[in-house]
Every structure is written in structure tokens, then in C-alpha cells.
Amino acid sequence: MLKKLFNHKIRIALALVFVVALALIRAYEDHLFYDPFLDYFKGDYYNLTVPVVDNIQLFAGLFFRYFLNTALSLAIIYVLFKDIDAIKFASILYLLFFVILIGAFFFILLKNGEPNKMGLFYVRRFLIQPIFLLLFLPAFYYQKQKQ
């Protein structure tokens, strides 16, 4: 097992670099993206009204962040599994999930954001965090083990 790790040390190092990049996106999120919900959800948001947002800027910020997280997540999957078919499949899923989630986010925000703050919180969480990577890694590992 230790020999396998040493044989793949470059792949592991690259994967760690990409994970650090994901952490840096999270660390500098206040400076990189327009998202008035960052401070809103850090506070006592149940007693606050939903902040007024610029929908186009918010969409651009969410899209940019999702794109960065997706690119780094796909890079991690490629480095670990070296499987182009897995990258193609994951790319299609990321695109499909983005369309569904961004639609749901703006529907909740524009139609019933005030009474449905938790729905807004969780849909936004899927858009801004690389949660799908946590789902895809075990799935692709299991698939690779079955082959």
C-alpha cells in the first residue's frame, strides 16, 4: 500500500493543490464574489428580512463561484482517476445541477424568499460549496473498483 502511495505522489500532490485552491476560494469569498447572503446567513437571519440584491450581479457571482468549484472538482477527479469518461459524465451532471439549482434559488428568492429562508440557505449552499465533489469521489472510486 505504501508503495502505491509513493508511485502516485505527484497525483496526490496535485490533488492536494486543488483542494487547497478550493479552501482559498472559501477563505477569500468576501473579496471574490458579490453575495450579500454571506453576511446575512452568518447572523441571526431568522429575525432579519432577506437582503435586497442585484439579481444580475448575484447570478454572476454564483455562476463564477460554481464555475471555479466545478473546474477544480473536475481537476481533482481527473488527477485521481485519469478517466475522461468520468470527467464528461461529471461535467454533464455539474451543468444539469447548476441549471436546476440556480433556477430553484432564484424562484425561492423572487417568489417566496422571506417565508422560505431555509430553502434559500440550502439551495445556495449547494451552489457555493463543492458538495458534489464529496458525492462524486466515492461514486467514481466504487465504479473503478468494480471494473
C-alpha positions as CSV (number, residue, x, y, z in Angstrom):
1,M,0.0,0.0,0.0
2,L,2.8,2.4,0.9
3,K,4.5,1.6,-2.5
4,K,1.3,2.6,-4.3
5,L,1.2,5.9,-2.5
6,F,4.8,6.7,-3.4
7,N,4.1,5.7,-7.0
8,H,1.3,8.2,-7.1
9,K,2.9,11.0,-5.1
10,I,2.6,13.5,-8.0
11,R,-1.1,12.8,-8.4
12,I,-1.6,13.1,-4.7
13,A,0.3,16.4,-4.5
14,L,-1.7,17.8,-7.4
15,A,-5.0,16.8,-5.8
16,L,-3.9,18.5,-2.6
17,V,-3.0,21.6,-4.5
18,F,-6.5,21.6,-6.0
19,V,-8.1,21.1,-2.5
20,V,-6.0,24.0,-1.2
21,A,-7.3,26.1,-4.1
22,L,-10.9,25.2,-3.1
23,A,-10.1,26.2,0.5
24,L,-8.7,29.5,-0.8
25,I,-11.9,30.2,-2.6
26,R,-13.7,29.7,0.6
27,A,-11.2,31.9,2.6
28,Y,-11.5,34.8,0.2
29,E,-15.1,34.5,-0.7
30,D,-15.9,38.0,0.7
31,H,-13.4,39.6,-1.7
32,L,-14.0,37.5,-4.8
33,F,-17.8,37.3,-5.2
34,Y,-20.8,39.5,-4.8
35,D,-23.0,37.7,-2.4
36,P,-25.0,39.7,0.2
37,F,-26.1,36.4,1.7
38,L,-22.6,35.7,3.1
39,D,-23.1,38.1,6.0
40,Y,-26.8,37.6,6.1
41,F,-26.6,33.8,6.9
42,K,-23.7,34.4,9.3
43,G,-26.0,36.4,11.5
44,D,-29.4,35.9,13.1
45,Y,-31.2,35.7,9.8
46,Y,-34.5,34.5,11.2
47,N,-35.1,37.9,12.7
48,L,-33.8,39.8,9.6
49,T,-35.5,40.4,6.3
50,V,-34.0,39.0,3.2
51,P,-31.4,41.5,1.9
52,V,-32.1,43.5,-1.3
53,V,-29.9,42.1,-4.1
54,D,-28.8,43.0,-7.6
55,N,-30.1,39.8,-9.3
56,I,-27.7,40.0,-12.3
57,Q,-24.6,40.6,-10.1
58,L,-25.8,37.8,-7.7
59,F,-26.2,35.4,-10.7
60,A,-22.8,36.4,-12.0
61,G,-21.2,35.8,-8.6
62,L,-22.9,32.5,-8.1
63,F,-22.0,31.4,-11.6
64,F,-18.4,32.4,-11.2
65,R,-18.0,30.6,-7.9
66,Y,-19.8,27.5,-9.1
67,F,-17.6,27.5,-12.2
68,L,-14.4,27.7,-10.1
69,N,-15.5,25.0,-7.8
70,T,-16.6,22.8,-10.7
71,A,-13.3,23.3,-12.6
72,L,-11.2,22.4,-9.5
73,S,-13.5,19.5,-8.7
74,L,-13.2,18.1,-12.2
75,A,-9.4,18.6,-12.0
76,I,-9.3,16.6,-8.7
77,I,-11.4,13.8,-10.3
78,Y,-9.2,13.7,-13.3
79,V,-6.0,13.7,-11.3
80,L,-7.2,10.9,-9.1
81,F,-8.9,8.6,-11.6
82,K,-7.4,9.6,-15.1
83,D,-10.8,8.8,-16.7
84,I,-12.0,11.1,-19.4
85,D,-15.4,9.4,-19.5
86,A,-15.9,10.2,-15.8
87,I,-15.0,13.8,-16.5
88,K,-17.5,14.0,-19.3
89,F,-20.2,12.4,-17.1
90,A,-19.4,14.6,-14.1
91,S,-19.4,17.7,-16.4
92,I,-22.9,17.0,-17.6
93,L,-24.1,16.4,-14.1
94,Y,-22.5,19.7,-12.9
95,L,-24.2,21.6,-15.7
96,L,-27.6,19.9,-15.1
97,F,-27.3,20.6,-11.3
98,F,-26.4,24.2,-11.9
99,V,-29.4,24.8,-14.1
100,I,-31.7,23.2,-11.6
101,L,-30.2,24.8,-8.5
102,I,-29.9,28.3,-10.0
103,G,-33.5,28.1,-11.1
104,A,-34.6,26.9,-7.7
105,F,-32.5,29.6,-6.0
106,F,-34.0,32.5,-7.9
107,F,-37.5,31.0,-7.7
108,I,-37.3,30.9,-4.0
109,L,-35.7,34.3,-3.7
110,L,-38.1,36.1,-6.0
111,K,-41.4,34.2,-5.2
112,N,-41.2,33.3,-1.5
113,G,-37.8,34.1,-0.1
114,E,-39.0,35.7,3.1
115,P,-41.0,32.7,4.5
116,N,-38.6,30.1,3.0
117,K,-35.2,31.2,4.3
118,M,-34.0,27.7,5.0
119,G,-34.8,26.6,1.4
120,L,-32.8,29.6,0.2
121,F,-30.0,28.7,2.6
122,Y,-29.7,25.1,1.5
123,V,-30.0,25.7,-2.3
124,R,-27.4,28.4,-2.1
125,R,-25.1,26.1,-0.1
126,F,-25.1,23.6,-3.0
127,L,-24.3,26.4,-5.4
128,I,-21.4,27.8,-3.5
129,Q,-19.7,24.8,-1.9
130,P,-18.1,21.8,-3.7
131,I,-20.6,19.4,-2.2
132,F,-20.9,17.4,-5.4
133,L,-17.2,16.5,-5.3
134,L,-17.9,14.8,-2.0
135,L,-20.6,12.7,-3.7
136,F,-18.7,12.0,-6.9
137,L,-15.4,10.9,-5.4
138,P,-16.8,7.8,-3.7
139,A,-19.0,7.0,-6.6
140,F,-16.2,7.1,-9.1
141,Y,-13.9,5.1,-6.8
142,Y,-16.6,2.5,-6.3
143,Q,-17.1,2.3,-10.1
144,K,-13.3,2.0,-10.7
145,Q,-13.1,-0.8,-8.1
146,K,-16.0,-2.7,-9.8
147,Q,-14.2,-2.7,-13.2
